[in-house]
Amino acid sequence: MSSRRARGKILGAALFAVSIIVFIIYSYFTLATSFGLVILKITIVVAVGALLAVMAWIGYTMTTAPSNENNKD
């Protein structure tokens, strides 16, 4: 097995483990502490902000794209 593939497997296993650990911590703080509502609000704001940032980036890219004058429709 090449070292590149071994590194990829180690990175994959680390990402897998970290995602499960973060999910457990997130679930605990959301469901078992008094911070649940605040955490949900922050999560929603971040998710909506990320979606709107992607939409803004797409709009900016479409607006600033050079026009194709050779296309005669």
PDB file of N, CA, C, O and CB in Angstrom:
ATOM      1  N   MET A   1       0.850  -1.175   0.000  1.00  0.00           N
ATOM      2  CA  MET A   1       0.000   0.000   0.000  1.00  0.00           C
ATOM      3  C   MET A   1       0.895   1.236   0.000  1.00  0.00           C
ATOM      4  O   MET A   1       1.851   1.317   0.771  1.00  0.00           O
ATOM      5  CB  MET A   1      -0.967  -0.001   1.225  1.00  0.00           C
ATOM      6  N   SER A   2       0.586   2.182  -0.853  1.00  0.00           N
ATOM      7  CA  SER A   2       1.410   3.383  -0.931  1.00  0.00           C
ATOM      8  C   SER A   2       1.169   4.275   0.277  1.00  0.00           C
ATOM      9  O   SER A   2       0.136   4.180   0.940  1.00  0.00           O
ATOM     10  CB  SER A   2       1.122   4.154  -2.227  1.00  0.00           C
ATOM     11  N   SER A   3       2.138   5.141   0.553  1.00  0.00           N
ATOM     12  CA  SER A   3       2.002   6.020   1.705  1.00  0.00           C
ATOM     13  C   SER A   3       0.882   7.035   1.482  1.00  0.00           C
ATOM     14  O   SER A   3       0.246   7.482   2.436  1.00  0.00           O
ATOM     15  CB  SER A   3       3.326   6.740   1.987  1.00  0.00           C
ATOM     16  N   ARG A   4       0.642   7.396   0.219  1.00  0.00           N
ATOM     17  CA  ARG A   4      -0.442   8.340  -0.076  1.00  0.00           C
ATOM     18  C   ARG A   4      -1.797   7.723   0.258  1.00  0.00           C
ATOM     19  O   ARG A   4      -2.671   8.383   0.820  1.00  0.00           O
ATOM     20  CB  ARG A   4      -0.402   8.767  -1.559  1.00  0.00           C
ATOM     21  N   ARG A   5      -1.959   6.454  -0.095  1.00  0.00           N
ATOM     22  CA  ARG A   5      -3.212   5.768   0.202  1.00  0.00           C
ATOM     23  C   ARG A   5      -3.375   5.558   1.707  1.00  0.00           C
ATOM     24  O   ARG A   5      -4.477   5.673   2.244  1.00  0.00           O
ATOM     25  CB  ARG A   5      -3.271   4.421  -0.533  1.00  0.00           C
ATOM     26  N   ALA A   6      -2.270   5.250   2.377  1.00  0.00           N
ATOM     27  CA  ALA A   6      -2.314   5.061   3.831  1.00  0.00           C
ATOM     28  C   ALA A   6      -2.702   6.365   4.522  1.00  0.00           C
ATOM     29  O   ALA A   6      -3.509   6.368   5.452  1.00  0.00           O
ATOM     30  CB  ALA A   6      -0.949   4.559   4.359  1.00  0.00           C
ATOM     31  N   ARG A   7      -2.117   7.478   4.055  1.00  0.00           N
ATOM     32  CA  ARG A   7      -2.496   8.785   4.626  1.00  0.00           C
ATOM     33  C   ARG A   7      -3.961   9.073   4.392  1.00  0.00           C
ATOM     34  O   ARG A   7      -4.637   9.606   5.273  1.00  0.00           O
ATOM     35  CB  ARG A   7      -1.645   9.909   4.024  1.00  0.00           C
ATOM     36  N   GLY A   8      -4.466   8.728   3.210  1.00  0.00           N
ATOM     37  CA  GLY A   8      -5.875   8.941   2.906  1.00  0.00           C
ATOM     38  C   GLY A   8      -6.783   8.132   3.809  1.00  0.00           C
ATOM     39  O   GLY A   8      -7.826   8.618   4.248  1.00  0.00           O
ATOM     40  N   LYS A   9      -6.390   6.895   4.088  1.00  0.00           N
ATOM     41  CA  LYS A   9      -7.191   6.052   4.987  1.00  0.00           C
ATOM     42  C   LYS A   9      -7.164   6.598   6.413  1.00  0.00           C
ATOM     43  O   LYS A   9      -8.184   6.598   7.103  1.00  0.00           O
ATOM     44  CB  LYS A   9      -6.674   4.600   4.968  1.00  0.00           C
ATOM     45  N   ILE A  10      -5.994   7.061   6.849  1.00  0.00           N
ATOM     46  CA  ILE A  10      -5.891   7.633   8.197  1.00  0.00           C
ATOM     47  C   ILE A  10      -6.728   8.898   8.291  1.00  0.00           C
ATOM     48  O   ILE A  10      -7.444   9.098   9.272  1.00  0.00           O
ATOM     49  CB  ILE A  10      -4.419   7.938   8.558  1.00  0.00           C
ATOM     50  N   LEU A  11      -6.644   9.752   7.277  1.00  0.00           N
ATOM     51  CA  LEU A  11      -7.443  10.974   7.268  1.00  0.00           C
ATOM     52  C   LEU A  11      -8.937  10.645   7.242  1.00  0.00           C
ATOM     53  O   LEU A  11      -9.726  11.285   7.937  1.00  0.00           O
ATOM     54  CB  LEU A  11      -7.070  11.849   6.061  1.00  0.00           C
ATOM     55  N   GLY A  12      -9.320   9.664   6.453  1.00  0.00           N
ATOM     56  CA  GLY A  12     -10.720   9.253   6.406  1.00  0.00           C
ATOM     57  C   GLY A  12     -11.213   8.750   7.746  1.00  0.00           C
ATOM     58  O   GLY A  12     -12.314   9.098   8.174  1.00  0.00           O
ATOM     59  N   ALA A  13     -10.411   7.935   8.415  1.00  0.00           N
ATOM     60  CA  ALA A  13     -10.784   7.420   9.732  1.00  0.00           C
ATOM     61  C   ALA A  13     -10.873   8.552  10.752  1.00  0.00           C
ATOM     62  O   ALA A  13     -11.762   8.555  11.604  1.00  0.00           O
ATOM     63  CB  ALA A  13      -9.773   6.363  10.201  1.00  0.00           C
ATOM     64  N   ALA A  14      -9.958   9.507  10.668  1.00  0.00           N
ATOM     65  CA  ALA A  14      -9.988  10.649  11.589  1.00  0.00           C
ATOM     66  C   ALA A  14     -11.239  11.498  11.353  1.00  0.00           C
ATOM     67  O   ALA A  14     -11.901  11.901  12.310  1.00  0.00           O
ATOM     68  CB  ALA A  14      -8.716  11.513  11.422  1.00  0.00           C
ATOM     69  N   LEU A  15     -11.565  11.768  10.097  1.00  0.00           N
ATOM     70  CA  LEU A  15     -12.771  12.534   9.790  1.00  0.00           C
ATOM     71  C   LEU A  15     -14.022  11.812  10.277  1.00  0.00           C
ATOM     72  O   LEU A  15     -14.942  12.441  10.800  1.00  0.00           O
ATOM     73  CB  LEU A  15     -12.868  12.793   8.287  1.00  0.00           C
ATOM     74  N   PHE A  16     -14.054  10.501  10.106  1.00  0.00           N
ATOM     75  CA  PHE A  16     -15.174   9.697  10.573  1.00  0.00           C
ATOM     76  C   PHE A  16     -15.328   9.813  12.081  1.00  0.00           C
ATOM     77  O   PHE A  16     -16.425  10.059  12.583  1.00  0.00           O
ATOM     78  CB  PHE A  16     -14.988   8.236  10.169  1.00  0.00           C
ATOM     79  N   ALA A  17     -14.228   9.636  12.802  1.00  0.00           N
ATOM     80  CA  ALA A  17     -14.269   9.688  14.263  1.00  0.00           C
ATOM     81  C   ALA A  17     -14.636  11.081  14.766  1.00  0.00           C
ATOM     82  O   ALA A  17     -15.449  11.221  15.680  1.00  0.00           O
ATOM     83  CB  ALA A  17     -12.924   9.266  14.844  1.00  0.00           C
ATOM     84  N   VAL A  18     -14.042  12.102  14.174  1.00  0.00           N
ATOM     85  CA  VAL A  18     -14.323  13.476  14.610  1.00  0.00           C
ATOM     86  C   VAL A  18     -15.780  13.827  14.360  1.00  0.00           C
ATOM     87  O   VAL A  18     -16.407  14.471  15.202  1.00  0.00           O
ATOM     88  CB  VAL A  18     -13.407  14.477  13.884  1.00  0.00           C
ATOM     89  N   SER A  19     -16.335  13.419  13.220  1.00  0.00           N
ATOM     90  CA  SER A  19     -17.731  13.749  12.929  1.00  0.00           C
ATOM     91  C   SER A  19     -18.673  13.097  13.934  1.00  0.00           C
ATOM     92  O   SER A  19     -19.659  13.710  14.344  1.00  0.00           O
ATOM     93  CB  SER A  19     -18.097  13.312  11.510  1.00  0.00           C
ATOM     94  N   ILE A  20     -18.383  11.865  14.334  1.00  0.00           N
ATOM     95  CA  ILE A  20     -19.230  11.196  15.329  1.00  0.00           C
ATOM     96  C   ILE A  20     -19.089  11.870  16.689  1.00  0.00           C
ATOM     97  O   ILE A  20     -20.086  12.077  17.381  1.00  0.00           O
ATOM     98  CB  ILE A  20     -18.867   9.699  15.437  1.00  0.00           C
ATOM     99  N   ILE A  21     -17.873  12.212  17.076  1.00  0.00           N
ATOM    100  CA  ILE A  21     -17.654  12.867  18.368  1.00  0.00           C
ATOM    101  C   ILE A  21     -18.333  14.233  18.412  1.00  0.00           C
ATOM    102  O   ILE A  21     -18.976  14.573  19.405  1.00  0.00           O
ATOM    103  CB  ILE A  21     -16.150  13.019  18.645  1.00  0.00           C
ATOM    104  N   VAL A  22     -18.195  15.017  17.342  1.00  0.00           N
ATOM    105  CA  VAL A  22     -18.829  16.342  17.301  1.00  0.00           C
ATOM    106  C   VAL A  22     -20.342  16.210  17.328  1.00  0.00           C
ATOM    107  O   VAL A  22     -21.016  17.016  17.971  1.00  0.00           O
ATOM    108  CB  VAL A  22     -18.387  17.121  16.046  1.00  0.00           C
ATOM    109  N   PHE A  23     -20.898  15.205  16.638  1.00  0.00           N
ATOM    110  CA  PHE A  23     -22.341  14.989  16.673  1.00  0.00           C
ATOM    111  C   PHE A  23     -22.818  14.665  18.075  1.00  0.00           C
ATOM    112  O   PHE A  23     -23.850  15.174  18.511  1.00  0.00           O
ATOM    113  CB  PHE A  23     -22.732  13.872  15.721  1.00  0.00           C
ATOM    114  N   ILE A  24     -22.084  13.827  18.785  1.00  0.00           N
ATOM    115  CA  ILE A  24     -22.467  13.474  20.154  1.00  0.00           C
ATOM    116  C   ILE A  24     -22.413  14.703  21.059  1.00  0.00           C
ATOM    117  O   ILE A  24     -23.322  14.924  21.859  1.00  0.00           O
ATOM    118  CB  ILE A  24     -21.547  12.366  20.706  1.00  0.00           C
ATOM    119  N   ILE A  25     -21.358  15.498  20.936  1.00  0.00           N
ATOM    120  CA  ILE A  25     -21.240  16.717  21.751  1.00  0.00           C
ATOM    121  C   ILE A  25     -22.349  17.701  21.413  1.00  0.00           C
ATOM    122  O   ILE A  25     -22.963  18.281  22.308  1.00  0.00           O
ATOM    123  CB  ILE A  25     -19.867  17.381  21.542  1.00  0.00           C
ATOM    124  N   TYR A  26     -22.609  17.891  20.107  1.00  0.00           N
ATOM    125  CA  TYR A  26     -23.673  18.801  19.668  1.00  0.00           C
ATOM    126  C   TYR A  26     -25.026  18.326  20.206  1.00  0.00           C
ATOM    127  O   TYR A  26     -25.814  19.127  20.709  1.00  0.00           O
ATOM    128  CB  TYR A  26     -23.710  18.894  18.116  1.00  0.00           C
ATOM    129  N   SER A  27     -25.288  17.034  20.100  1.00  0.00           N
ATOM    130  CA  SER A  27     -26.552  16.494  20.590  1.00  0.00           C
ATOM    131  C   SER A  27     -26.688  16.680  22.093  1.00  0.00           C
ATOM    132  O   SER A  27     -27.759  17.040  22.582  1.00  0.00           O
ATOM    133  CB  SER A  27     -26.670  15.019  20.235  1.00  0.00           C
ATOM    134  N   TYR A  28     -25.621  16.438  22.817  1.00  0.00           N
ATOM    135  CA  TYR A  28     -25.667  16.613  24.267  1.00  0.00           C
ATOM    136  C   TYR A  28     -25.999  18.055  24.634  1.00  0.00           C
ATOM    137  O   TYR A  28     -26.901  18.304  25.434  1.00  0.00           O
ATOM    138  CB  TYR A  28     -24.333  16.204  24.897  1.00  0.00           C
ATOM    139  N   PHE A  29     -25.269  19.008  24.048  1.00  0.00           N
ATOM    140  CA  PHE A  29     -25.505  20.405  24.391  1.00  0.00           C
ATOM    141  C   PHE A  29     -26.879  20.882  23.925  1.00  0.00           C
ATOM    142  O   PHE A  29     -27.481  21.745  24.565  1.00  0.00           O
ATOM    143  CB  PHE A  29     -24.422  21.280  23.783  1.00  0.00           C
ATOM    144  N   THR A  30     -27.378  20.336  22.828  1.00  0.00           N
ATOM    145  CA  THR A  30     -28.691  20.744  22.325  1.00  0.00           C
ATOM    146  C   THR A  30     -29.819  20.158  23.158  1.00  0.00           C
ATOM    147  O   THR A  30     -30.802  20.845  23.434  1.00  0.00           O
ATOM    148  CB  THR A  30     -28.854  20.323  20.872  1.00  0.00           C
ATOM    149  N   LEU A  31     -29.694  18.907  23.563  1.00  0.00           N
ATOM    150  CA  LEU A  31     -30.813  18.223  24.212  1.00  0.00           C
ATOM    151  C   LEU A  31     -30.719  18.172  25.735  1.00  0.00           C
ATOM    152  O   LEU A  31     -31.749  18.098  26.404  1.00  0.00           O
ATOM    153  CB  LEU A  31     -30.912  16.833  23.687  1.00  0.00           C
ATOM    154  N   ALA A  32     -29.531  18.209  26.291  1.00  0.00           N
ATOM    155  CA  ALA A  32     -29.395  17.940  27.724  1.00  0.00           C
ATOM    156  C   ALA A  32     -28.934  19.136  28.546  1.00  0.00           C
ATOM    157  O   ALA A  32     -28.726  18.998  29.751  1.00  0.00           O
ATOM    158  CB  ALA A  32     -28.441  16.821  27.926  1.00  0.00           C
ATOM    159  N   THR A  33     -28.771  20.284  27.942  1.00  0.00           N
ATOM    160  CA  THR A  33     -28.355  21.462  28.715  1.00  0.00           C
ATOM    161  C   THR A  33     -29.341  22.600  28.495  1.00  0.00           C
ATOM    162  O   THR A  33     -30.238  22.517  27.656  1.00  0.00           O
ATOM    163  CB  THR A  33     -26.922  21.907  28.321  1.00  0.00           C
ATOM    164  N   SER A  34     -29.157  23.644  29.252  1.00  0.00           N
ATOM    165  CA  SER A  34     -30.037  24.799  29.105  1.00  0.00           C
ATOM    166  C   SER A  34     -29.647  25.676  27.913  1.00  0.00           C
ATOM    167  O   SER A  34     -30.315  26.672  27.635  1.00  0.00           O
ATOM    168  CB  SER A  34     -30.022  25.625  30.378  1.00  0.00           C
ATOM    169  N   PHE A  35     -28.571  25.313  27.209  1.00  0.00           N
ATOM    170  CA  PHE A  35     -28.130  26.073  26.050  1.00  0.00           C
ATOM    171  C   PHE A  35     -28.777  25.603  24.752  1.00  0.00           C
ATOM    172  O   PHE A  35     -28.436  26.109  23.683  1.00  0.00           O
ATOM    173  CB  PHE A  35     -26.638  25.989  25.929  1.00  0.00           C
ATOM    174  N   GLY A  36     -29.697  24.654  24.818  1.00  0.00           N
ATOM    175  CA  GLY A  36     -30.270  24.043  23.628  1.00  0.00           C
ATOM    176  C   GLY A  36     -30.861  25.031  22.647  1.00  0.00           C
ATOM    177  O   GLY A  36     -30.578  24.961  21.451  1.00  0.00           O
ATOM    178  N   LEU A  37     -31.678  25.955  23.135  1.00  0.00           N
ATOM    179  CA  LEU A  37     -32.336  26.913  22.248  1.00  0.00           C
ATOM    180  C   LEU A  37     -31.325  27.858  21.599  1.00  0.00           C
ATOM    181  O   LEU A  37     -31.444  28.182  20.417  1.00  0.00           O
ATOM    182  CB  LEU A  37     -33.382  27.719  23.021  1.00  0.00           C
ATOM    183  N   VAL A  38     -30.347  28.291  22.361  1.00  0.00           N
ATOM    184  CA  VAL A  38     -29.311  29.176  21.823  1.00  0.00           C
ATOM    185  C   VAL A  38     -28.499  28.452  20.750  1.00  0.00           C
ATOM    186  O   VAL A  38     -28.190  29.030  19.708  1.00  0.00           O
ATOM    187  CB  VAL A  38     -28.384  29.677  22.952  1.00  0.00           C
ATOM    188  N   ILE A  39     -28.155  27.202  21.001  1.00  0.00           N
ATOM    189  CA  ILE A  39     -27.388  26.433  20.031  1.00  0.00           C
ATOM    190  C   ILE A  39     -28.183  26.236  18.752  1.00  0.00           C
ATOM    191  O   ILE A  39     -27.630  26.353  17.658  1.00  0.00           O
ATOM    192  CB  ILE A  39     -26.985  25.081  20.615  1.00  0.00           C
ATOM    193  N   LEU A  40     -29.474  25.939  18.869  1.00  0.00           N
ATOM    194  CA  LEU A  40     -30.309  25.790  17.683  1.00  0.00           C
ATOM    195  C   LEU A  40     -30.405  27.091  16.897  1.00  0.00           C
ATOM    196  O   LEU A  40     -30.349  27.084  15.667  1.00  0.00           O
ATOM    197  CB  LEU A  40     -31.700  25.318  18.074  1.00  0.00           C
ATOM    198  N   LYS A  41     -30.548  28.200  17.601  1.00  0.00           N
ATOM    199  CA  LYS A  41     -30.601  29.499  16.918  1.00  0.00           C
ATOM    200  C   LYS A  41     -29.295  29.783  16.180  1.00  0.00           C
ATOM    201  O   LYS A  41     -29.314  30.232  15.034  1.00  0.00           O
ATOM    202  CB  LYS A  41     -30.892  30.626  17.927  1.00  0.00           C
ATOM    203  N   ILE A  42     -28.175  29.527  16.826  1.00  0.00           N
ATOM    204  CA  ILE A  42     -26.876  29.749  16.182  1.00  0.00           C
ATOM    205  C   ILE A  42     -26.722  28.841  14.972  1.00  0.00           C
ATOM    206  O   ILE A  42     -26.228  29.275  13.930  1.00  0.00           O
ATOM    207  CB  ILE A  42     -25.726  29.507  17.178  1.00  0.00           C
ATOM    208  N   THR A  43     -27.141  27.584  15.099  1.00  0.00           N
ATOM    209  CA  THR A  43     -27.047  26.641  13.985  1.00  0.00           C
ATOM    210  C   THR A  43     -27.861  27.119  12.792  1.00  0.00           C
ATOM    211  O   THR A  43     -27.393  27.062  11.655  1.00  0.00           O
ATOM    212  CB  THR A  43     -27.520  25.254  14.418  1.00  0.00           C
ATOM    213  N   ILE A  44     -29.072  27.589  13.043  1.00  0.00           N
ATOM    214  CA  ILE A  44     -29.930  28.063  11.957  1.00  0.00           C
ATOM    215  C   ILE A  44     -29.339  29.301  11.306  1.00  0.00           C
ATOM    216  O   ILE A  44     -29.336  29.409  10.080  1.00  0.00           O
ATOM    217  CB  ILE A  44     -31.341  28.365  12.475  1.00  0.00           C
ATOM    218  N   VAL A  45     -28.838  30.234  12.103  1.00  0.00           N
ATOM    219  CA  VAL A  45     -28.240  31.450  11.540  1.00  0.00           C
ATOM    220  C   VAL A  45     -27.023  31.105  10.680  1.00  0.00           C
ATOM    221  O   VAL A  45     -26.854  31.667   9.598  1.00  0.00           O
ATOM    222  CB  VAL A  45     -27.834  32.426  12.668  1.00  0.00           C
ATOM    223  N   VAL A  46     -26.184  30.196  11.144  1.00  0.00           N
ATOM    224  CA  VAL A  46     -25.000  29.802  10.372  1.00  0.00           C
ATOM    225  C   VAL A  46     -25.415  29.101   9.083  1.00  0.00           C
ATOM    226  O   VAL A  46     -24.850  29.378   8.024  1.00  0.00           O
ATOM    227  CB  VAL A  46     -24.083  28.880  11.209  1.00  0.00           C
ATOM    228  N   ALA A  47     -26.395  28.196   9.153  1.00  0.00           N
ATOM    229  CA  ALA A  47     -26.838  27.476   7.961  1.00  0.00           C
ATOM    230  C   ALA A  47     -27.460  28.420   6.928  1.00  0.00           C
ATOM    231  O   ALA A  47     -27.152  28.330   5.740  1.00  0.00           O
ATOM    232  CB  ALA A  47     -27.842  26.390   8.348  1.00  0.00           C
ATOM    233  N   VAL A  48     -28.320  29.310   7.374  1.00  0.00           N
ATOM    234  CA  VAL A  48     -28.941  30.273   6.455  1.00  0.00           C
ATOM    235  C   VAL A  48     -27.886  31.222   5.901  1.00  0.00           C
ATOM    236  O   VAL A  48     -27.916  31.558   4.717  1.00  0.00           O
ATOM    237  CB  VAL A  48     -30.061  31.071   7.167  1.00  0.00           C
ATOM    238  N   GLY A  49     -26.958  31.655   6.743  1.00  0.00           N
ATOM    239  CA  GLY A  49     -25.881  32.527   6.278  1.00  0.00           C
ATOM    240  C   GLY A  49     -25.017  31.855   5.222  1.00  0.00           C
ATOM    241  O   GLY A  49     -24.638  32.492   4.239  1.00  0.00           O
ATOM    242  N   ALA A  50     -24.703  30.582   5.410  1.00  0.00           N
ATOM    243  CA  ALA A  50     -23.900  29.855   4.429  1.00  0.00           C
ATOM    244  C   ALA A  50     -24.656  29.713   3.116  1.00  0.00           C
ATOM    245  O   ALA A  50     -24.075  29.890   2.045  1.00  0.00           O
ATOM    246  CB  ALA A  50     -23.509  28.473   4.969  1.00  0.00           C
ATOM    247  N   LEU A  51     -25.939  29.396   3.185  1.00  0.00           N
ATOM    248  CA  LEU A  51     -26.754  29.279   1.972  1.00  0.00           C
ATOM    249  C   LEU A  51     -26.824  30.606   1.226  1.00  0.00           C
ATOM    250  O   LEU A  51     -26.660  30.642   0.006  1.00  0.00           O
ATOM    251  CB  LEU A  51     -28.168  28.799   2.320  1.00  0.00           C
ATOM    252  N   LEU A  52     -27.062  31.679   1.941  1.00  0.00           N
ATOM    253  CA  LEU A  52     -27.147  32.989   1.302  1.00  0.00           C
ATOM    254  C   LEU A  52     -25.792  33.451   0.772  1.00  0.00           C
ATOM    255  O   LEU A  52     -25.733  34.146  -0.243  1.00  0.00           O
ATOM    256  CB  LEU A  52     -27.694  34.015   2.283  1.00  0.00           C
ATOM    257  N   ALA A  53     -24.706  33.074   1.442  1.00  0.00           N
ATOM    258  CA  ALA A  53     -23.374  33.414   0.934  1.00  0.00           C
ATOM    259  C   ALA A  53     -23.106  32.701  -0.388  1.00  0.00           C
ATOM    260  O   ALA A  53     -22.537  33.292  -1.306  1.00  0.00           O
ATOM    261  CB  ALA A  53     -22.289  33.047   1.967  1.00  0.00           C
ATOM    262  N   VAL A  54     -23.506  31.448  -0.492  1.00  0.00           N
ATOM    263  CA  VAL A  54     -23.344  30.720  -1.757  1.00  0.00           C
ATOM    264  C   VAL A  54     -24.198  31.362  -2.848  1.00  0.00           C
ATOM    265  O   VAL A  54     -23.745  31.516  -3.982  1.00  0.00           O
ATOM    266  CB  VAL A  54     -23.726  29.227  -1.584  1.00  0.00           C
ATOM    267  N   MET A  55     -25.428  31.735  -2.510  1.00  0.00           N
ATOM    268  CA  MET A  55     -26.293  32.389  -3.491  1.00  0.00           C
ATOM    269  C   MET A  55     -25.700  33.728  -3.937  1.00  0.00           C
ATOM    270  O   MET A  55     -25.739  34.060  -5.122  1.00  0.00           O
ATOM    271  CB  MET A  55     -27.701  32.602  -2.906  1.00  0.00           C
ATOM    272  N   ALA A  56     -25.155  34.489  -2.997  1.00  0.00           N
ATOM    273  CA  ALA A  56     -24.536  35.772  -3.336  1.00  0.00           C
ATOM    274  C   ALA A  56     -23.320  35.567  -4.226  1.00  0.00           C
ATOM    275  O   ALA A  56     -23.109  36.327  -5.172  1.00  0.00           O
ATOM    276  CB  ALA A  56     -24.136  36.531  -2.064  1.00  0.00           C
ATOM    277  N   TRP A  57     -22.521  34.554  -3.935  1.00  0.00           N
ATOM    278  CA  TRP A  57     -21.342  34.246  -4.744  1.00  0.00           C
ATOM    279  C   TRP A  57     -21.744  33.869  -6.163  1.00  0.00           C
ATOM    280  O   TRP A  57     -21.113  34.311  -7.124  1.00  0.00           O
ATOM    281  CB  TRP A  57     -20.531  33.109  -4.105  1.00  0.00           C
ATOM    282  N   ILE A  58     -22.783  33.060  -6.304  1.00  0.00           N
ATOM    283  CA  ILE A  58     -23.268  32.695  -7.636  1.00  0.00           C
ATOM    284  C   ILE A  58     -23.766  33.931  -8.377  1.00  0.00           C
ATOM    285  O   ILE A  58     -23.463  34.113  -9.556  1.00  0.00           O
ATOM    286  CB  ILE A  58     -24.391  31.643  -7.536  1.00  0.00           C
ATOM    287  N   GLY A  59     -24.524  34.776  -7.695  1.00  0.00           N
ATOM    288  CA  GLY A  59     -25.009  36.007  -8.315  1.00  0.00           C
ATOM    289  C   GLY A  59     -23.882  36.927  -8.732  1.00  0.00           C
ATOM    290  O   GLY A  59     -23.913  37.492  -9.825  1.00  0.00           O
ATOM    291  N   TYR A  60     -22.899  37.081  -7.884  1.00  0.00           N
ATOM    292  CA  TYR A  60     -21.744  37.922  -8.212  1.00  0.00           C
ATOM    293  C   TYR A  60     -20.996  37.369  -9.416  1.00  0.00           C
ATOM    294  O   TYR A  60     -20.599  38.116 -10.311  1.00  0.00           O
ATOM    295  CB  TYR A  60     -20.796  38.031  -7.009  1.00  0.00           C
ATOM    296  N   THR A  61     -20.808  36.052  -9.431  1.00  0.00           N
ATOM    297  CA  THR A  61     -20.110  35.414 -10.546  1.00  0.00           C
ATOM    298  C   THR A  61     -20.879  35.604 -11.849  1.00  0.00           C
ATOM    299  O   THR A  61     -20.284  35.880 -12.891  1.00  0.00           O
ATOM    300  CB  THR A  61     -19.904  33.920 -10.267  1.00  0.00           C
ATOM    301  N   MET A  62     -22.196  35.456 -11.790  1.00  0.00           N
ATOM    302  CA  MET A  62     -23.008  35.645 -12.995  1.00  0.00           C
ATOM    303  C   MET A  62     -22.985  37.101 -13.456  1.00  0.00           C
ATOM    304  O   MET A  62     -22.975  37.371 -14.657  1.00  0.00           O
ATOM    305  CB  MET A  62     -24.454  35.200 -12.739  1.00  0.00           C
ATOM    306  N   THR A  63     -22.975  38.027 -12.521  1.00  0.00           N
ATOM    307  CA  THR A  63     -22.984  39.451 -12.855  1.00  0.00           C
ATOM    308  C   THR A  63     -21.668  39.908 -13.450  1.00  0.00           C
ATOM    309  O   THR A  63     -21.654  40.709 -14.385  1.00  0.00           O
ATOM    310  CB  THR A  63     -23.296  40.272 -11.630  1.00  0.00           C
ATOM    311  N   THR A  64     -20.563  39.411 -12.921  1.00  0.00           N
ATOM    312  CA  THR A  64     -19.254  39.889 -13.358  1.00  0.00           C
ATOM    313  C   THR A  64     -18.626  39.031 -14.448  1.00  0.00           C
ATOM    314  O   THR A  64     -17.508  39.311 -14.879  1.00  0.00           O
ATOM    315  CB  THR A  64     -18.327  39.953 -12.187  1.00  0.00           C
ATOM    316  N   ALA A  65     -19.321  37.992 -14.901  1.00  0.00           N
ATOM    317  CA  ALA A  65     -18.775  37.136 -15.951  1.00  0.00           C
ATOM    318  C   ALA A  65     -18.678  37.933 -17.245  1.00  0.00           C
ATOM    319  O   ALA A  65     -19.573  38.719 -17.558  1.00  0.00           O
ATOM    320  CB  ALA A  65     -19.652  35.865 -16.149  1.00  0.00           C
ATOM    321  N   PRO A  66     -17.613  37.741 -17.990  1.00  0.00           N
ATOM    322  CA  PRO A  66     -17.496  38.470 -19.253  1.00  0.00           C
ATOM    323  C   PRO A  66     -18.569  38.006 -20.246  1.00  0.00           C
ATOM    324  O   PRO A  66     -18.900  36.823 -20.324  1.00  0.00           O
ATOM    325  CB  PRO A  66     -16.085  38.278 -19.857  1.00  0.00           C
ATOM    326  N   SER A  67     -19.091  38.960 -20.989  1.00  0.00           N
ATOM    327  CA  SER A  67     -20.130  38.603 -21.943  1.00  0.00           C
ATOM    328  C   SER A  67     -19.505  37.954 -23.168  1.00  0.00           C
ATOM    329  O   SER A  67     -18.368  38.249 -23.538  1.00  0.00           O
ATOM    330  CB  SER A  67     -20.953  39.841 -22.345  1.00  0.00           C
ATOM    331  N   ASN A  68     -20.254  37.085 -23.775  1.00  0.00           N
ATOM    332  CA  ASN A  68     -19.794  36.384 -24.966  1.00  0.00           C
ATOM    333  C   ASN A  68     -20.423  37.073 -26.176  1.00  0.00           C
ATOM    334  O   ASN A  68     -21.552  36.757 -26.551  1.00  0.00           O
ATOM    335  CB  ASN A  68     -20.165  34.854 -24.916  1.00  0.00           C
ATOM    336  N   GLU A  69     -19.706  38.001 -26.782  1.00  0.00           N
ATOM    337  CA  GLU A  69     -20.223  38.789 -27.898  1.00  0.00           C
ATOM    338  C   GLU A  69     -20.309  37.982 -29.185  1.00  0.00           C
ATOM    339  O   GLU A  69     -21.000  38.392 -30.117  1.00  0.00           O
ATOM    340  CB  GLU A  69     -19.355  40.004 -28.118  1.00  0.00           C
ATOM    341  N   ASN A  70     -19.625  36.845 -29.258  1.00  0.00           N
ATOM    342  CA  ASN A  70     -19.597  36.052 -30.487  1.00  0.00           C
ATOM    343  C   ASN A  70     -20.859  35.226 -30.683  1.00  0.00           C
ATOM    344  O   ASN A  70     -21.118  34.748 -31.788  1.00  0.00           O
ATOM    345  CB  ASN A  70     -18.397  35.142 -30.482  1.00  0.00           C
ATOM    346  N   ASN A  71     -21.644  35.053 -29.633  1.00  0.00           N
ATOM    347  CA  ASN A  71     -22.857  34.248 -29.699  1.00  0.00           C
ATOM    348  C   ASN A  71     -23.977  35.065 -30.322  1.00  0.00           C
ATOM    349  O   ASN A  71     -24.431  36.042 -29.727  1.00  0.00           O
ATOM    350  CB  ASN A  71     -23.263  33.746 -28.296  1.00  0.00           C
ATOM    351  N   LYS A  72     -24.429  34.680 -31.514  1.00  0.00           N
ATOM    352  CA  LYS A  72     -25.481  35.414 -32.244  1.00  0.00           C
ATOM    353  C   LYS A  72     -26.776  34.609 -32.187  1.00  0.00           C
ATOM    354  O   LYS A  72     -27.095  33.875 -33.122  1.00  0.00           O
ATOM    355  CB  LYS A  72     -25.060  35.680 -33.737  1.00  0.00           C
ATOM    356  N   ASP A  73     -27.516  34.746 -31.097  1.00  0.00           N
ATOM    357  CA  ASP A  73     -28.800  34.037 -30.958  1.00  0.00           C
ATOM    358  C   ASP A  73     -29.917  34.793 -31.591  1.00  0.00           C
ATOM    359  O   ASP A  73     -31.061  34.340 -31.566  1.00  0.00           O
ATOM    360  CB  ASP A  73     -29.125  33.790 -29.509  1.00  0.00           C
TER     361      ASP A  73
END
